[in-house]
Amino acid sequence: MSELTGTGGFADAVRALTVGADNRAVVDLPDRVGLAAEALGAGPAEIWLADYQQRSLVPLSGGEVVDIASSIAGRAFLSAEAVEVERDDHFVLWLPLVDGVDRIGVLELEFPSQVPLASAPDLACFASIVATKVVSGALRTDMFARLRRRRDMALAAELQWQMLPPLSSSTGFVTVAGMLEPAYDVGGDLFDYAHNGRFTHFALFDAVGHGLESSLVSTLAVGTYRHSRRRNDGLLATADLLDHTIHDRFPDSQFVTGLLFILDADTGQLNWLNAGHPPPMLLRGGKVVAELETPPRPPLGLGHLMPEPPTPGLHQLEPGDRVLLYTDGVTEARTPSGDDFGVERLAELLERADASGYSAIEVVRRLSHAVLDHHGGRLADDATTLLVAWHP
């Protein structure tokens, strides 16, 4: 195997990926990764991308998909750590493809001998470059989006996914992770966030109804929220702008329930507004200790019905606290026999996942799958979760 450190194979691999890449088609990425893998002394290379529900890994070559929960490749995806396995006369290495902390897939490499431990940092860096190429390439081609779809996506869901930020992000002090279900039919739920210096802004929206019209309303809500946030408006001013914008464009009783938050990452001070939405859960020390309550106000778009705006809520987080935001489609998801998923079941699953030591990113994935599985794989309403962890 080529030397991976210093100016040897690693440098050649990086050049194969980056030099002249601006003049090459995105669809050539698998070939470039293959050439780069040769420079590393590896044999065949395969890029695996997670599907929209994060249940399967799909090979870029178009072969058979593998299940995330039961495959070796899935183990690398879930742990965000490299996994190496000996097979016959060679070794297979799966490297997680991560954009920041956002898991997008796995890179599979074959080596004739066991990979030296000293090569691990270079290989992780190489996989990070590949992940960056996938993320940036997805902005210029439909190839990756088509591959990740396990079935047709509704137009409303297409609009929702286009408005989403990366599903997870971290600053070192704050981690944000979210999931939308049903991934291919979602039509009214959205979340958004931004790390702005010491402050992390995050929000969850649920437009009334379901389908294309609801998707248009929630899309407008997120666009308005970003506009106000980037003007550095406070919570009350942001809610006021959302009220007027939604009411002016959709005057026929269209509205959006929502939660607007600002977290001071230095101090753990949490400020928020609740606009007709289920209260978020506070997880502390492995237990759901409270629902965060604040003076109620009408849903966004109906603010003209209140005499005066309520005072935003204020709560002091403790290190390690996690705050779970969710839409009513989570707790109201029912089995064919009419059994609700319920708030208590959600709290129990949240505590159980936390006790297992899962990251916030994996907790949200498991919660989302639990809700969908509870309903037999089909939801009557959108079910969205957003988990925010403060870990100074």
Secondary structure, DSSP 8 states (H G I E B T S, - for coil): ----STTSHHHHHHHHHHTTGGGS-GGGHHHHHHHHHHHTT---EEEEEE-TTSSEEEETTS---EETTTSHHHHHHHHTS-EEEEETTEEEEEEEEEETTEEEEEEEEEESS---GGGHHHHHHHHHHHHHHHHHHTTT-SHHHHHH-SS---HHHHHHHHH---SEEE-SSEEEEEEEESTTT--SEEEEEEEETTEEEEEEEEESS-SHHHHHHHHHHHHHHHHHHHTT--HHHHHHHHHHHHHHH-TTT--EEEEEEEEETTT-EEEEEEES----EEEETTEEEEE-----B--BT-GGGSSS----EEEE--TT-EEEEE-HHHHT-B-TT--B--HHHHHHHHHHHHHTT--HHHHHHHHHHHHHHHTTT--SS-EEEEEEEE--
